[in-house]
């Protein structure tokens, strides 16, 4: 009896062990879900969905990324390491329940909620597509076509300059408005530039112009053209009108500009002073004021650009011309410090054969209105136009006498 008991006990242990292995093997086999079957389930369920749902294809879902584990399964996209959380497909089985009959284990069904699976996969596709579009925009940072981005940009500024400049001997105060209308498309923009100047000697000057800028995606350059009307008067009621034409090549840090200035109509003023001497002798002093034609070639570079501070430098080569007058050739250096977007400090120094050495200092207060979200290309397209504000006038004297 003892021997029989031991034998039966051993047999039972062996049988239990065998049944346990078979049970585990069958559980594993039941948990293996054929990937093609999962795809068939999804495709069958798609017919019941709204036609607007995104179509699931083999290109959009890598079947190799769908793994079914014993308790829960994760659907993970290779393109969304940080972007998507793990999606779990809950399997409808009770692994904790035990059954005495091994046949019940063989017949245990794997329950998959097709609708839930479809919704999860579709959500992943939508999120991935959204991320792809975002990456696409970042790689090609042109101006958006969204209507909300077609915002008008107006930069108002109040400037004051002290010192002597090219063709003027006093400082002046300026009110300026740089306007970019609601005309943003993908790669071009227009602008209007209005400036009014009041000089320390009670003289006035003004500028009004418009320009066109175009972004070339192939060269990553912005090309621009502008046309200005300039005006200046003097103490002797000498009124000068001028047309200015400019061309630009702009990059994120580098600027290249060419400006030409052409005074119109009568561009000189003559006054005479007489001094009489005994014997009928007369000395005549002739005062001549002449507006000069000029050409400026300007080079600019952005040396430093951090969040609230930037340093910009420029060098200009210029030529001044007037019939029956000495022509001038010279150069100008300038350095501009921008603090945040509201304050700018600038220093200038120039030398030429007509006006010799000149120094100027400038302070600007800026008031941006309606500024849109600016990307890389918008920053270039909305750069300030650099040009001469004051028409250069050369003052000379000539003497005549009758002895």
C-alpha positions as CSV (number, residue, x, y, z in Angstrom):
1,X,0.0,0.0,0.0
2,X,2.8,2.3,0.9
3,X,4.6,1.5,-2.4
4,X,1.4,2.0,-4.3
5,X,0.8,5.3,-2.7
6,X,4.3,6.5,-3.6
7,X,3.9,5.3,-7.1
8,X,0.6,7.0,-7.6
9,X,2.0,10.2,-6.0
10,X,4.9,10.1,-8.4
11,X,2.6,9.5,-11.3
12,X,0.4,12.3,-10.2
13,X,3.3,14.6,-9.9
14,X,4.6,13.7,-13.3
15,X,1.1,14.0,-14.8
16,X,0.6,17.4,-13.1
17,X,3.9,18.6,-14.4
18,X,3.2,17.4,-17.9
19,X,-0.3,19.0,-17.8
20,X,1.2,22.2,-16.6
21,X,3.7,22.3,-19.4
22,X,1.0,21.5,-21.9
23,X,-1.2,24.2,-20.4
24,X,1.6,26.8,-20.7
25,X,2.3,25.8,-24.3
26,X,-1.4,26.1,-25.2
27,X,-1.7,29.4,-23.5
28,X,1.2,30.7,-25.4
29,X,-0.2,29.4,-28.7
30,X,-3.6,31.0,-27.9
31,X,-1.9,34.3,-27.3
32,X,-0.2,34.4,-30.6
33,X,-2.2,36.5,-32.9
34,X,-1.6,36.2,-36.6
35,X,-0.8,39.7,-37.9
36,X,-2.6,39.1,-41.1
37,X,-5.7,38.2,-39.1
38,X,-5.4,41.4,-37.2
39,X,-5.3,43.3,-40.4
40,X,-8.3,41.4,-41.7
41,X,-10.3,42.3,-38.6
42,X,-9.4,46.0,-39.0
43,X,-10.3,46.0,-42.7
44,X,-13.6,44.3,-42.0
45,X,-14.5,46.8,-39.4
46,X,-13.6,49.8,-41.6
47,X,-16.7,49.1,-43.7
48,X,-18.8,50.0,-40.8
49,X,-17.0,53.3,-40.1
50,X,-17.7,56.7,-41.5
51,X,-16.3,57.3,-45.0
52,X,-14.3,60.3,-43.6
53,X,-12.1,58.0,-41.5
54,X,-8.5,57.9,-42.5
55,X,-7.7,54.8,-44.6
56,X,-5.2,52.4,-43.0
57,X,-2.6,51.0,-45.4
58,X,0.4,48.8,-45.0
59,X,2.5,51.9,-45.6
60,X,1.0,53.8,-42.7
61,X,1.1,50.9,-40.2
62,X,4.1,48.7,-40.0
63,X,2.6,45.3,-39.0
64,X,5.9,44.5,-37.4
65,X,5.3,47.2,-34.8
66,X,2.2,45.4,-33.5
67,X,3.2,42.8,-30.8
68,X,0.7,41.0,-28.6
69,X,1.8,40.2,-25.2
70,X,0.2,37.9,-22.6
71,X,-1.6,40.6,-20.5
72,X,-1.5,43.7,-22.7
73,X,-0.1,44.7,-26.1
74,X,1.6,48.0,-27.1
75,X,1.3,49.6,-30.5
76,X,4.4,51.8,-30.9
77,X,5.4,53.9,-33.9
78,X,9.1,54.1,-34.8
79,X,8.6,57.7,-35.7
80,X,7.2,58.8,-32.4
81,X,9.7,58.0,-29.6
82,X,8.9,61.1,-27.6
83,X,5.6,62.0,-29.2
84,X,3.2,59.0,-28.7
85,X,2.5,57.2,-25.5
86,X,2.2,53.4,-25.6
87,X,-1.1,52.2,-26.9
88,X,-2.3,49.0,-25.3
89,X,-4.7,46.4,-26.7
90,X,-6.4,44.6,-23.8
91,X,-6.8,41.0,-24.4
92,X,-10.0,39.5,-23.1
93,X,-8.8,36.5,-21.1
94,X,-8.7,35.7,-17.5
95,X,-5.2,34.3,-16.8
96,X,-5.8,34.1,-13.1
97,X,-8.7,31.7,-13.3
98,X,-7.8,28.0,-13.0
99,X,-9.7,25.1,-14.5
100,X,-9.5,21.5,-13.8
101,X,-10.3,20.5,-17.4
102,X,-7.5,21.1,-19.8
103,X,-10.0,21.0,-22.7
104,X,-11.4,24.3,-21.4
105,X,-7.9,25.8,-21.7
106,X,-7.7,24.7,-25.3
107,X,-11.0,26.3,-26.2
108,X,-10.2,29.6,-24.4
109,X,-10.9,32.5,-26.9
110,X,-8.8,35.6,-27.5
111,X,-11.2,38.5,-27.5
112,X,-10.1,41.7,-29.3
113,X,-12.3,44.7,-29.5
114,X,-12.0,45.5,-33.2
115,X,-13.5,49.0,-32.9
116,X,-11.2,50.0,-30.1
117,X,-8.2,48.6,-32.0
118,X,-9.3,50.6,-35.1
119,X,-9.7,53.8,-33.2
120,X,-6.3,53.5,-31.6
121,X,-4.5,52.8,-34.8
122,X,-6.4,55.6,-36.6
123,X,-5.5,58.1,-33.8
124,X,-1.8,57.2,-34.2
125,X,-2.0,57.8,-38.0
126,X,-3.6,61.2,-37.5
127,X,-1.0,62.2,-34.9
128,X,1.9,61.0,-37.1
129,X,0.5,62.9,-40.1
130,X,0.2,66.0,-38.0
131,X,3.8,65.7,-36.8
132,X,5.0,65.1,-40.3
133,X,3.3,68.4,-41.4
134,X,4.9,70.2,-38.5
135,X,8.3,69.0,-39.4
136,X,7.7,69.9,-43.0
137,X,6.9,73.5,-42.0
138,X,10.0,73.8,-39.9
139,X,12.3,72.5,-42.7
140,X,10.8,75.0,-45.1
141,X,10.2,78.2,-43.0
142,X,8.4,80.3,-45.6
143,X,5.5,82.5,-44.7
144,X,2.3,80.6,-44.0
145,X,-0.7,80.8,-46.2
146,X,-3.1,80.7,-43.2
147,X,-5.3,83.7,-43.2
148,X,-4.5,84.3,-39.5
149,X,-0.9,84.9,-40.5
150,X,-1.7,87.6,-43.0
151,X,-1.4,90.2,-40.2
152,X,-0.5,93.9,-40.9
153,X,2.8,94.9,-39.3
154,X,3.5,98.6,-38.5
155,X,6.7,99.7,-36.9
156,X,6.6,103.2,-35.5
157,X,9.8,104.9,-34.3
158,X,10.9,108.2,-32.8
159,X,14.5,109.0,-33.5
160,X,16.9,111.8,-32.7
161,X,20.3,112.4,-34.3
162,X,23.0,114.8,-33.0
163,X,26.2,115.8,-34.8
164,X,27.0,116.6,-38.4
165,X,26.2,114.3,-41.3
166,X,26.9,114.1,-45.1
167,X,25.5,117.3,-46.5
168,X,24.0,118.8,-43.3
169,X,25.5,120.5,-40.3
170,X,22.9,120.0,-37.6
171,X,21.0,117.3,-35.8
172,X,17.3,116.5,-36.3
173,X,14.3,114.5,-34.9
174,X,12.4,112.0,-37.0
175,X,9.0,110.3,-36.8
176,X,8.9,107.2,-38.9
177,X,6.3,104.6,-39.9
178,X,7.3,101.4,-41.7
179,X,4.2,99.6,-42.8
180,X,3.9,96.1,-44.2
181,X,0.3,95.7,-45.4
182,X,-1.9,92.6,-45.3
183,X,-0.3,91.2,-48.5
184,X,1.9,88.3,-47.2
185,X,1.9,85.4,-49.5
186,X,4.4,82.5,-49.5
187,X,7.5,84.3,-50.6
188,X,7.0,88.0,-51.2
189,X,5.8,91.2,-49.5
190,X,5.4,94.9,-50.1
191,X,5.9,97.8,-47.7
192,X,5.5,101.6,-47.3
193,X,8.0,103.8,-45.6
194,X,7.1,107.3,-44.3
195,X,9.4,109.7,-42.5
196,X,9.2,113.3,-41.3
197,X,12.2,115.3,-40.0
198,X,12.5,118.4,-38.0
199,X,16.0,119.9,-38.0
200,X,17.6,121.8,-35.1
201,X,17.8,124.9,-37.5
202,X,14.0,125.0,-38.1
203,X,14.3,123.3,-41.4
204,X,12.2,120.4,-42.6
205,X,12.7,117.2,-44.6
206,X,10.5,114.2,-45.5
207,X,10.7,110.8,-47.2
208,X,7.9,108.7,-48.7
209,X,8.5,105.4,-50.5
210,X,7.4,101.9,-51.2
211,X,9.2,98.7,-51.9
212,X,8.8,95.1,-53.0
213,X,10.7,92.1,-51.6
214,X,10.9,88.6,-53.0
215,X,12.2,85.4,-51.3
216,X,14.0,82.9,-53.5
217,X,13.9,79.4,-51.9
218,X,16.6,78.1,-54.3
219,X,19.2,80.7,-53.2
220,X,17.7,81.5,-49.8
221,X,18.1,85.2,-50.5
222,X,15.6,88.0,-50.4
223,X,15.7,90.4,-53.3
224,X,14.2,93.9,-53.1
225,X,13.5,97.1,-55.1
226,X,12.3,100.4,-53.7
227,X,11.3,103.9,-55.0
228,X,11.3,107.0,-52.8
229,X,10.5,110.7,-53.0
230,X,12.7,112.9,-50.8
231,X,12.2,116.6,-49.8
232,X,14.3,119.2,-48.0
233,X,14.1,123.0,-47.5
234,X,16.6,125.5,-46.1
235,X,16.5,128.8,-44.3
236,X,16.7,130.6,-47.6
237,X,13.5,129.0,-48.9
238,X,15.5,126.6,-51.0
239,X,13.3,123.6,-51.7
240,X,14.8,120.5,-53.1
241,X,12.9,117.5,-54.5
242,X,14.6,114.2,-55.2
243,X,13.9,110.7,-56.5
244,X,15.7,107.8,-54.9
245,X,15.9,104.3,-56.4
246,X,17.3,101.3,-54.4
247,X,18.1,97.6,-54.8
248,X,18.6,95.1,-52.0
249,X,20.0,91.6,-51.4
250,X,19.2,90.5,-47.9
251,X,20.0,87.4,-45.9
252,X,19.5,86.5,-42.2
253,X,22.8,88.1,-41.2
254,X,24.2,89.8,-44.4
255,X,22.8,92.8,-46.3
256,X,23.8,94.3,-49.5
257,X,22.3,97.6,-50.8
258,X,22.7,100.0,-53.7
259,X,20.9,103.4,-53.6
260,X,20.9,106.1,-56.3
261,X,19.6,109.7,-55.6
262,X,18.6,112.2,-58.4
263,X,17.6,115.8,-57.5
264,X,14.8,117.2,-59.7
265,X,14.3,120.5,-61.5
266,X,16.4,123.4,-60.3
267,X,18.7,122.0,-57.6
268,X,20.7,125.1,-56.6
269,X,20.0,128.4,-54.9
270,X,22.0,131.6,-55.4
271,X,22.0,134.7,-53.1
272,X,24.1,137.8,-53.5
273,X,25.4,140.2,-51.0
274,X,26.9,143.6,-52.0
275,X,29.5,145.7,-50.1
276,X,30.2,149.2,-51.4
277,X,33.6,151.0,-51.1
278,X,34.7,154.6,-51.7
279,X,35.3,155.4,-55.3
280,X,32.4,153.3,-56.6
281,X,33.9,149.9,-55.9
282,X,31.6,147.0,-55.1
283,X,32.3,143.6,-53.7
284,X,29.7,141.0,-54.5
285,X,29.4,137.8,-52.4
286,X,27.6,135.0,-54.2
287,X,26.2,132.2,-51.9
288,X,25.5,129.0,-53.7
289,X,23.6,126.0,-52.3
290,X,23.6,122.9,-54.5
291,X,21.8,119.6,-54.1
292,X,24.1,116.7,-55.0
293,X,23.5,113.6,-57.0
294,X,24.8,110.6,-55.1
295,X,25.4,106.9,-55.3
296,X,25.7,104.7,-52.1
297,X,26.9,101.1,-51.9
298,X,26.2,99.7,-48.5
299,X,27.3,96.5,-46.8
300,X,25.8,95.3,-43.5
301,X,26.3,92.4,-41.1
302,X,24.5,91.2,-38.0
303,X,27.4,90.3,-35.6
304,X,25.4,89.2,-32.6
305,X,21.7,88.3,-32.2
306,X,20.4,86.9,-28.9
307,X,17.0,87.1,-27.3
308,X,17.1,90.8,-26.1
309,X,20.2,92.1,-27.7
310,X,21.8,92.4,-31.2
311,X,24.8,94.2,-32.7
312,X,24.7,95.3,-36.3
313,X,27.5,97.0,-38.3
314,X,27.7,98.5,-41.7
315,X,30.1,100.1,-44.2
316,X,29.1,102.5,-47.0
317,X,31.1,103.7,-50.0
318,X,29.6,106.7,-51.7
319,X,30.1,109.2,-54.5
320,X,28.7,112.8,-54.6
321,X,28.4,114.8,-57.8
322,X,27.3,118.3,-59.0
323,X,28.0,120.0,-62.3
324,X,30.5,122.9,-62.0
325,X,31.4,121.7,-58.5
326,X,34.1,119.6,-57.0
327,X,32.9,115.9,-56.8
328,X,33.3,113.9,-53.6
329,X,34.2,110.3,-52.8
330,X,34.2,108.8,-49.4
331,X,33.2,106.1,-46.9
332,X,31.1,105.7,-43.8
333,X,31.1,103.3,-40.8
334,X,28.2,102.7,-38.5
335,X,27.5,100.5,-35.5
336,X,24.0,99.8,-34.1
337,X,23.1,98.3,-30.8
338,X,19.5,97.0,-30.4
339,X,18.2,96.4,-26.9
340,X,15.1,94.3,-26.9
341,X,12.9,95.5,-29.7
342,X,12.1,99.0,-28.3
343,X,15.5,100.8,-28.0
344,X,18.3,101.3,-30.5
345,X,21.6,103.2,-30.2
346,X,23.7,104.0,-33.2
347,X,27.0,105.7,-34.0
348,X,28.3,106.9,-37.4
349,X,31.6,108.2,-38.7
350,X,32.2,109.3,-42.3
351,X,34.9,111.0,-44.4
352,X,34.9,112.4,-47.9
353,X,36.7,115.0,-50.0
354,X,33.8,117.5,-49.8
355,X,32.6,117.4,-46.1
356,X,35.7,115.8,-44.6
357,X,35.2,114.1,-41.2
358,X,31.7,113.9,-39.8
359,X,30.4,112.2,-36.6
360,X,26.8,111.4,-35.6
361,X,25.0,109.7,-32.7
362,X,21.4,108.4,-32.9
363,X,18.9,107.1,-30.4
364,X,15.6,105.4,-31.4
365,X,12.5,104.4,-29.6
366,X,10.5,101.8,-31.4
367,X,6.8,100.9,-31.1
368,X,5.8,97.7,-33.1
369,X,2.1,97.3,-33.7
370,X,0.3,94.2,-34.9
371,X,3.4,92.2,-35.1
372,X,2.7,88.6,-36.3
373,X,4.5,85.4,-35.3
374,X,7.7,85.9,-37.2
375,X,9.7,83.1,-38.6
376,X,13.2,83.2,-40.3
377,X,12.0,84.4,-43.6
378,X,9.6,87.0,-42.2
379,X,12.4,88.5,-40.2
380,X,14.3,89.1,-43.5
381,X,11.3,90.4,-45.4
382,X,10.4,92.9,-42.7
383,X,13.9,94.4,-42.2
384,X,14.2,98.2,-42.1
385,X,15.3,99.9,-45.3
386,X,18.7,101.6,-44.9
387,X,19.1,104.8,-47.0
388,X,20.0,108.5,-46.7
389,X,17.2,110.5,-45.1
390,X,18.5,114.0,-45.7
391,X,19.3,115.3,-49.2
392,X,23.0,116.4,-49.1
393,X,23.4,120.2,-49.9
394,X,26.8,121.7,-50.6
395,X,27.2,125.4,-49.6
396,X,29.9,127.4,-51.3
397,X,30.7,131.1,-51.8
398,X,32.1,133.0,-54.7
399,X,33.3,136.7,-54.8
400,X,33.1,139.2,-57.6
401,X,34.4,142.8,-57.6
402,X,34.8,145.7,-60.1
403,X,38.3,146.8,-59.5
